[in-house]
Amino acid sequence: MEAGIVGLPNVGKSTLFNALTAAKALAANYPFATIEPNVGIVSIPDDRLAVINRHIETVKIVPAAMRLVDIAGIVKGASTGEGLGNQFLSHIREVDAIIHVVRCFEKAPGGEDITHVEGSVDPIRDIGIIETELILADLQTVDGAIGKAERAAKSGEKEAIARHAVLKKLKPELDRGAPARAVLKDLIDAEERKAARSLGMLTAKPVLYVANVDDADPLGEGSLATRVRAHAASEGMQVVPVCAKIESELADLAPADRREMLESLGMKEPALNALARAAYRLLGLQSFYTAGPKEIRAWPVPVGATAPQAAGVIHSDFEKGFIRAEIYAVSDLEEFKTEKAIKEAGRLRIEGKSYVMRDADVCHFLFNV
C-alpha cells in the first residue's frame, strides 16, 4: 500500500518527500518541478522495537515501512488537462491514501520569496482548489460510466445493479461539490460497497493534511496552520504541522547534532516521525513483530487481517501452509522479560486461522508446505 503526496506547486512537497525518504535532491522553485512521480520507501518510527530489543538480543532491527509517492503539483484546471493535469490525476488514482501538503508560511527561511502559483498564501483556498479538481475528475468518471451502468443494470445482475445504484448516489453529490467519501461512508449494502471500490474515486481516498509551516513556528501554532486544523476537524481529518525546511536539515545531521537541534526548537522528535506514523494509520496499517537472535522486525499488515494473512506478509508459503501462530503482546514482554516467562505465566496464546491480528502482536508462525 502507498500514499501519495499532493498539493499545489511550490508548497514544499518535494522537500518533504526528500526529507522523509532521506533523498538529497531538492525540487527547483518553479511550477511542475516534478513531472514523473518519485517513489520512496519510508521507515515507520516505532519505540516498541527498542522495547523488544531490551529483552531479546538480536543482530539487526528492521522497522516497518511504507511506499510514498511524490506527485507533481496540481493547478486549477488540472481536471481538464491544465499543467499535464490528467497525467498527475492518474498518479493519484493509483495510491491508497493522500497526504495533502498545504503552504502555511509567507516566506521561506531566510526571507526568500517563493512563488505561489495563485499569487498569495491562503491555505483554505489552496485546499479548495485541489479538492475541486479531484471532485471534477470524479464527476467525469461518473458521467462517463452512468449511462453504460444503467443499460447493464437492466440485465438484472446484482453487480450491475449495485454499480448503477452507487453511480446514481454519487452524481448529485459530486455535482454540488461534495467529495465521494460523503456518499460512500454511508453505504450499507455489501454489493454497493464492492462496486464503489471498483470505481476508484479520487475523493473517496483518506486524506491527511500536512501544514508546511514557517521555521519560526515548527509546532504549527500560527494563524495559517490553525485555519487548516479547523478545516480538517470539520471534515474529520487529521493535520500534522511540519516545517519541511527544518526536517530536511534534521535529516542530514548526525544523531547527537539532531538531538541538540530538536532541543533548541522545543521539539521532542522530528515532525516527520509523527507524519510517518499518521500516514501509516491513514493507510489502515498496524504492526506485528517477529523477534529472534538474527532479527527483530516490524511487519505492516492491514487492520482486520487474519493470522494466515499476516504470515503471508513474511512469505507466501507461510500463508499457504499455515498451521497455527504462537502470539504474545509487546506489553507481555515488558512485564515478564522473557518468552519463557510469558509462556509459564499462561500469556502465550495459540491462535488458529480465524484469529484477527492485533497491533503489537509478537508472533511465531508454524507452517508446513
Beta strands, then each sheet from edge to edge (+ up, - down):
strand 1: 2-6
strand 2: 38-43
strand 3: 60-62
strand 4: 65-70
strand 5: 97-104
strand 6: 207-213
strand 7: 238-242
strand 8: 285-291
strand 9: 295-302
strand 10: 322-329
strand 11: 349-351
strand 12: 361-367
sheet 1: 2+ 4- 1- 5- 6- 7-
sheet 2: 3+ 9+ 8-
sheet 3: 11+ 10- 12+
end
